[in-house]
Amino acid sequence: MGSGSTRPNNADEKMFAAIERGDQSDFKDSKPPKNLNKALIKQKAARSEKAQEKTERLRALRLASEQKGSAE
């Protein structure tokens, strides 16, 4: 195989190679995928926000039950 067989060829491999070299600067992919579907982006943001709110509510319930258990 040619000399290109050992070179990183995707963003993950390039990032790992940069880490191994000790390059600690922010890694930026030269050709990031472009997702111009604004509706999809908004849906994903809404889903993640809903999941965060659910997590916060569950955390509050857990803390309240722990406090109630400690008080008794």
NORJO-V370058 format. One record per run of one state. SS is the DSSP state (H for helix, E for strand, - for the rest). FROM is the first residue (numbers start at 1). TO is the last residue. If there is no record, write none. Layout:
SS & FROM & TO
SS & FROM & TO
//
This chain:
- & 1 & 2
H & 3 & 6
- & 7 & 10
H & 11 & 21
- & 22 & 37
H & 38 & 71
- & 72 & 72
//
